[in-house]
Amino acid sequence: MCAAPVLTSLALPITTRRLIIRDYTVADAPAVFTNVKDPAYWQYQSAEAPSPAQIETLLTWAVNEQAISPRLNYFLAAARKDTGEIVGEGVLRIVNPGERQGEIGFGVAPKYWTQGYGAEIASAVLDAGFGHFRLHRIAAQCSPDNKGSIRIMQKLGMAREGLLRDIHYARGKWWSTLIYGILDGEYAKIKSIKKT
């Protein structure tokens, strides 16, 4: 029998070396739109670039999720400590509480690519999933063409678990998805090695 997960809300914000990872507010909509209006942000995603109204709807959903108990969806802003500027986002979802299964996601505005922010965000939400919620397995997905995200998942110790071929049709083509995952015992070993 697997142990029950912890479903008390995550204490926010999460502070990392350079970032404050916090709940979104609807007032963040203009900053988010500035980050995601660049077509480069969507090159590895099947979704179309959203309109300002769609961003506001998304953030309204995120704010509403903050009040749900138990809270299972964390769609979080990642802001620089020094300036407060939102550089990206982190996502943590508890998808099956009884089986202690979760998913993470992360995104960074193109102007901040290759500066380590993606790994910093992903590491923080992974820590929350295993450390606070005591999840057993956490998965993540990305396009097979998204070499940056693949590197980040591998750096975190996640293993490639499979390829879902042509599962979405959008923008005139088929999209495939890579699945990566890591188990709590594997993550604990990685963390203990890093401490030594």
KAUR-V270111 format. One record per run of one state. SS is the DSSP state (a for helix, b for strand, c for the rest). FROM is the first residue (numbers start at 1). LEN is the number of residues. If there is no record, write none. Layout:
ss->SS from->FROM len->LEN
ss->SS from->FROM len->LEN
//
This chain:
ss->c from->1 len->13
ss->b from->14 len->2
ss->c from->16 len->3
ss->b from->19 len->5
ss->c from->24 len->2
ss->a from->26 len->11
ss->c from->37 len->2
ss->a from->39 len->4
ss->c from->43 len->9
ss->a from->52 len->14
ss->c from->66 len->7
ss->b from->73 len->8
ss->c from->81 len->5
ss->b from->86 len->11
ss->a from->97 len->3
ss->c from->100 len->1
ss->b from->101 len->8
ss->c from->109 len->1
ss->a from->110 len->3
ss->c from->113 len->4
ss->a from->117 len->16
ss->c from->133 len->4
ss->b from->137 len->6
ss->c from->143 len->4
ss->a from->147 len->9
ss->c from->156 len->3
ss->b from->159 len->12
ss->c from->171 len->2
ss->b from->173 len->11
ss->a from->184 len->12
ss->c from->196 len->1
//
